[in-house]
Amino acid sequence: MFAGLVCPQNLEHRLDAGYYDSKHLAIRDLLESLGAKRLRNLVSKIACGPFGGNAIADDLYQEDGLMFIRPINISSNRFDDSSLVKVPENILMENGLKVYQGENLYFGRVGVPCVALISGKTSISPNIIIAETKNISADPYYLFSFSSSSYGLSQLKRQLKEVAQPTTSTDAVKDLLVYEPHLTVQAYIGNKVRHAELLSQHAREVKLKLDSFFGEFEVEQEQEKIIYSNTSPELLTNILTATTYKQKYILNQENIKTLGKTKKILDYLNSISNGFDERTDVTDGLPYVKVADVRPNSIDLFNCGRVRKSALTDASKKQTPEKGDLLLTRKGSFGIAAVVMSNQEFLCSSEVFCCKPKRHDLMPILSWFLNHKAGQLQFWQFSTGTTMPGINQENLNNIFIPDFSDWDIDGFNYHYNVYYNSFSNAEKLILTSRFLVEALIEGVITQDEIIEAQQALESDDNTKDKAILSKLTEKGYAIEDAKPLFSNLEELYEILEEAQQEKEQG
């Protein structure tokens, strides 16, 4: 057991011990000494989504309409539109929901605190808290950078109560202490987030080109009817449940077969192994990728948990991911595929398959197909389990995969690398904004240095900007013996220029 003393002047309305953790008190004291302001005083309004009769039912979601923001869209502290739903504006108005415009902050209300900045016209679910930033002097993108930094999120974590479903209150968001540097500093840091958005949009444009490789695999009609006697013998598998032979699944498989020769997943892989089971989390260790860290065609090695570095020697060769391998989630959010694109050492949990390829150059197109609707339907077709659905190794081999022998693999991989570099550098720029906020607060970098860099950029001189970016590491700003965050700054500037030109050309 542990015990600590709390000075009477630090006592507030809360009596739970975690609220008075010395780390939380130190952050509060540091921010107050820097003249930090409450978020409520830096934005125009903070409000929670509607409850009760005004909540939007799932059956009101439609293909067209306004973005309806839910916690799943911001859980990674970035706007994730892969599970975005939309609701027509007239339906929102009929149900008494508010519509928001502009560049606003969106905070998750339930679970681990998270925040994202989203531009455009939206409405929100009951489990979202919005901070409107219209008509304010502070830079909205800087406010996002601070809120998603360790100094922002730790304050929100402090407010959580130890209950079954931890909740971030609207008051906790309103009372968030925000360090407010010079507006030029805010602009420099905020512009890193803007550049990240620019690269993300560039990645989305390239994604359309990659999706076009699989355009013929779309099935026009999806019906819930279950086929029993009409299923051809070649489509029967080791699974005898009726849902496996729903018409939408059978139509999908028949469509894949009519478009050319098919193969099994093991035709592309040397081995499929469960990841390494490691239960102990450490602060500074080896990246440990779990299901939530594997997204379609990307792996989050920055925000994932950490485990002891010695675990790398305990894992087998087949369990140890290497550049060019394929990761595939097998439980919960199963069937999500991503290629390992870096040489960074890490391990993945046992709920993620580590797949060793026969040909590394075929992994990007294999990953893209598995994440495509034609692949995802098959994962659900051959899934097992009810409370925690998943896919096992045996059923993986029931999935029909195109024979990529005659495909333009070089052309696909060219676009894939552009997509990956855009997406990866966008993630790094978001980290850059957070690390710079933390470095400013901790006195590792000065406001004058950042102001000089911003003024130089406005004169088309990136020398001082490059000097700052070169000091960024995967662990923060100017951390000794840490791996540089950007391995090639010239590539970053080039891809930003390309994305900007594409935007200007429409």
SULRAPE-V296542 format. One record per residue. N is the residue number from 1. OMEGA is omega as a letter, one per 30 degrees, with the letter a starting at -180 (* if undefined). BURIAL is 1 if it has 9 or more other C-alpha atoms within 8 Angstrom, else 0. Layout:
BEGIN
N:OMEGA:BURIAL ; N:OMEGA:BURIAL
END
This chain:
BEGIN
1:l:0 ; 2:l:0 ; 3:l:0 ; 4:l:0 ; 5:l:0 ; 6:l:0 ; 7:a:0 ; 8:a:0 ; 9:l:0 ; 10:a:0 ; 11:l:0 ; 12:a:0 ; 13:a:0 ; 14:l:0 ; 15:l:0 ; 16:a:0 ; 17:a:0 ; 18:a:0 ; 19:a:1 ; 20:l:1 ; 21:a:0 ; 22:l:0 ; 23:l:0 ; 24:a:1 ; 25:a:1 ; 26:l:0 ; 27:l:1 ; 28:a:1 ; 29:a:0 ; 30:a:0 ; 31:l:1 ; 32:l:1 ; 33:l:0 ; 34:l:0 ; 35:a:0 ; 36:l:1 ; 37:l:1 ; 38:a:1 ; 39:a:1 ; 40:a:1 ; 41:a:0 ; 42:l:1 ; 43:a:1 ; 44:a:1 ; 45:l:1 ; 46:a:1 ; 47:l:0 ; 48:l:1 ; 49:a:1 ; 50:l:1 ; 51:l:0 ; 52:a:0 ; 53:a:0 ; 54:a:1 ; 55:a:1 ; 56:l:0 ; 57:a:0 ; 58:a:0 ; 59:l:0 ; 60:l:0 ; 61:l:1 ; 62:a:1 ; 63:a:0 ; 64:l:0 ; 65:l:1 ; 66:l:1 ; 67:l:1 ; 68:a:1 ; 69:l:1 ; 70:a:1 ; 71:a:1 ; 72:a:0 ; 73:a:1 ; 74:a:1 ; 75:a:1 ; 76:a:0 ; 77:l:1 ; 78:l:1 ; 79:l:1 ; 80:a:1 ; 81:a:0 ; 82:l:0 ; 83:a:0 ; 84:l:1 ; 85:a:1 ; 86:l:1 ; 87:l:1 ; 88:a:1 ; 89:a:1 ; 90:l:0 ; 91:l:1 ; 92:a:1 ; 93:l:1 ; 94:a:0 ; 95:l:1 ; 96:l:0 ; 97:a:1 ; 98:l:0 ; 99:a:1 ; 100:l:1 ; 101:l:1 ; 102:a:1 ; 103:a:1 ; 104:l:1 ; 105:a:1 ; 106:a:1 ; 107:l:1 ; 108:a:1 ; 109:a:1 ; 110:l:1 ; 111:a:1 ; 112:a:0 ; 113:l:1 ; 114:a:1 ; 115:l:1 ; 116:l:1 ; 117:a:1 ; 118:l:1 ; 119:l:0 ; 120:a:0 ; 121:a:1 ; 122:l:1 ; 123:a:1 ; 124:l:1 ; 125:l:1 ; 126:a:1 ; 127:l:1 ; 128:l:1 ; 129:a:1 ; 130:l:1 ; 131:a:1 ; 132:a:1 ; 133:a:1 ; 134:l:1 ; 135:l:0 ; 136:l:1 ; 137:l:0 ; 138:l:1 ; 139:a:1 ; 140:a:1 ; 141:l:1 ; 142:l:1 ; 143:l:1 ; 144:a:1 ; 145:l:1 ; 146:a:1 ; 147:a:1 ; 148:l:1 ; 149:l:1 ; 150:a:0 ; 151:l:1 ; 152:a:1 ; 153:a:1 ; 154:l:1 ; 155:l:1 ; 156:l:1 ; 157:l:1 ; 158:a:1 ; 159:a:1 ; 160:l:1 ; 161:a:0 ; 162:l:0 ; 163:a:0 ; 164:a:0 ; 165:a:0 ; 166:a:1 ; 167:l:1 ; 168:a:1 ; 169:l:0 ; 170:l:1 ; 171:l:0 ; 172:l:1 ; 173:l:1 ; 174:a:1 ; 175:a:1 ; 176:l:1 ; 177:a:1 ; 178:l:1 ; 179:a:1 ; 180:l:0 ; 181:l:0 ; 182:a:0 ; 183:l:0 ; 184:l:0 ; 185:l:1 ; 186:a:1 ; 187:a:1 ; 188:a:1 ; 189:l:1 ; 190:l:1 ; 191:l:1 ; 192:l:1 ; 193:l:1 ; 194:l:1 ; 195:l:1 ; 196:l:1 ; 197:l:1 ; 198:l:1 ; 199:l:1 ; 200:l:1 ; 201:l:0 ; 202:l:1 ; 203:l:1 ; 204:l:1 ; 205:l:0 ; 206:l:1 ; 207:l:1 ; 208:l:0 ; 209:l:1 ; 210:l:1 ; 211:a:1 ; 212:l:0 ; 213:a:0 ; 214:a:1 ; 215:a:0 ; 216:a:0 ; 217:l:1 ; 218:l:1 ; 219:a:0 ; 220:a:0 ; 221:l:0 ; 222:l:0 ; 223:a:0 ; 224:a:0 ; 225:l:0 ; 226:l:1 ; 227:l:1 ; 228:a:0 ; 229:a:0 ; 230:a:0 ; 231:a:1 ; 232:a:0 ; 233:a:0 ; 234:l:0 ; 235:l:0 ; 236:a:0 ; 237:l:0 ; 238:a:0 ; 239:a:0 ; 240:l:0 ; 241:a:0 ; 242:a:1 ; 243:l:0 ; 244:a:1 ; 245:l:1 ; 246:a:1 ; 247:a:1 ; 248:l:1 ; 249:a:1 ; 250:l:1 ; 251:l:1 ; 252:a:1 ; 253:l:1 ; 254:l:0 ; 255:l:1 ; 256:a:1 ; 257:a:1 ; 258:a:0 ; 259:l:0 ; 260:l:0 ; 261:l:0 ; 262:l:1 ; 263:l:1 ; 264:a:1 ; 265:l:1 ; 266:l:0 ; 267:a:0 ; 268:a:1 ; 269:l:1 ; 270:a:1 ; 271:l:1 ; 272:a:1 ; 273:l:1 ; 274:l:1 ; 275:a:1 ; 276:a:1 ; 277:l:0 ; 278:a:0 ; 279:a:0 ; 280:l:0 ; 281:l:0 ; 282:a:1 ; 283:a:0 ; 284:a:0 ; 285:a:1 ; 286:l:1 ; 287:a:1 ; 288:a:1 ; 289:l:1 ; 290:a:1 ; 291:a:1 ; 292:a:0 ; 293:l:1 ; 294:l:1 ; 295:l:1 ; 296:l:1 ; 297:l:1 ; 298:a:1 ; 299:a:1 ; 300:l:1 ; 301:a:1 ; 302:a:0 ; 303:a:0 ; 304:l:1 ; 305:l:1 ; 306:l:1 ; 307:a:1 ; 308:a:1 ; 309:a:0 ; 310:l:0 ; 311:a:1 ; 312:l:1 ; 313:l:0 ; 314:a:0 ; 315:l:1 ; 316:l:0 ; 317:a:0 ; 318:a:1 ; 319:a:1 ; 320:a:1 ; 321:l:1 ; 322:l:1 ; 323:a:1 ; 324:l:1 ; 325:l:1 ; 326:l:1 ; 327:a:1 ; 328:a:1 ; 329:a:1 ; 330:l:1 ; 331:l:1 ; 332:l:0 ; 333:a:1 ; 334:l:1 ; 335:l:1 ; 336:a:1 ; 337:l:1 ; 338:l:1 ; 339:l:1 ; 340:a:1 ; 341:a:0 ; 342:l:0 ; 343:a:0 ; 344:l:0 ; 345:l:0 ; 346:l:1 ; 347:l:1 ; 348:a:1 ; 349:a:1 ; 350:l:1 ; 351:l:1 ; 352:l:1 ; 353:l:1 ; 354:a:1 ; 355:l:1 ; 356:a:1 ; 357:l:1 ; 358:l:0 ; 359:a:0 ; 360:a:0 ; 361:l:0 ; 362:a:1 ; 363:l:1 ; 364:a:1 ; 365:l:1 ; 366:l:0 ; 367:a:1 ; 368:l:1 ; 369:a:1 ; 370:l:1 ; 371:l:1 ; 372:a:1 ; 373:a:1 ; 374:l:1 ; 375:a:1 ; 376:l:1 ; 377:a:1 ; 378:l:1 ; 379:l:1 ; 380:l:0 ; 381:a:1 ; 382:l:1 ; 383:l:1 ; 384:l:0 ; 385:a:0 ; 386:a:0 ; 387:l:0 ; 388:a:0 ; 389:a:1 ; 390:l:1 ; 391:l:1 ; 392:a:1 ; 393:a:0 ; 394:a:0 ; 395:l:1 ; 396:a:1 ; 397:l:1 ; 398:a:1 ; 399:l:1 ; 400:l:1 ; 401:l:1 ; 402:l:1 ; 403:a:1 ; 404:a:0 ; 405:a:0 ; 406:a:0 ; 407:l:0 ; 408:a:0 ; 409:l:1 ; 410:l:0 ; 411:l:0 ; 412:a:1 ; 413:l:1 ; 414:l:0 ; 415:a:1 ; 416:a:1 ; 417:l:0 ; 418:l:1 ; 419:a:1 ; 420:a:1 ; 421:l:0 ; 422:a:1 ; 423:a:1 ; 424:l:0 ; 425:l:1 ; 426:l:1 ; 427:a:1 ; 428:l:1 ; 429:l:1 ; 430:l:1 ; 431:l:0 ; 432:a:1 ; 433:a:1 ; 434:a:1 ; 435:l:1 ; 436:l:1 ; 437:a:1 ; 438:l:1 ; 439:l:1 ; 440:a:1 ; 441:a:1 ; 442:l:0 ; 443:l:0 ; 444:l:1 ; 445:a:1 ; 446:l:0 ; 447:a:1 ; 448:l:0 ; 449:a:0 ; 450:l:1 ; 451:l:1 ; 452:l:1 ; 453:l:1 ; 454:l:1 ; 455:l:0 ; 456:l:1 ; 457:l:1 ; 458:l:0 ; 459:l:0 ; 460:l:0 ; 461:a:0 ; 462:a:1 ; 463:a:0 ; 464:l:1 ; 465:l:1 ; 466:l:1 ; 467:l:0 ; 468:a:0 ; 469:a:1 ; 470:l:1 ; 471:l:1 ; 472:l:1 ; 473:l:1 ; 474:l:1 ; 475:a:0 ; 476:a:1 ; 477:l:1 ; 478:l:0 ; 479:a:1 ; 480:l:0 ; 481:l:0 ; 482:a:0 ; 483:l:0 ; 484:l:1 ; 485:l:0 ; 486:l:1 ; 487:a:0 ; 488:a:0 ; 489:l:1 ; 490:l:0 ; 491:l:0 ; 492:a:1 ; 493:a:0 ; 494:a:0 ; 495:l:1 ; 496:l:1 ; 497:l:0 ; 498:l:0 ; 499:l:1 ; 500:l:1 ; 501:l:0 ; 502:l:1 ; 503:a:0 ; 504:l:0 ; 505:l:0 ; 506:*:0
END
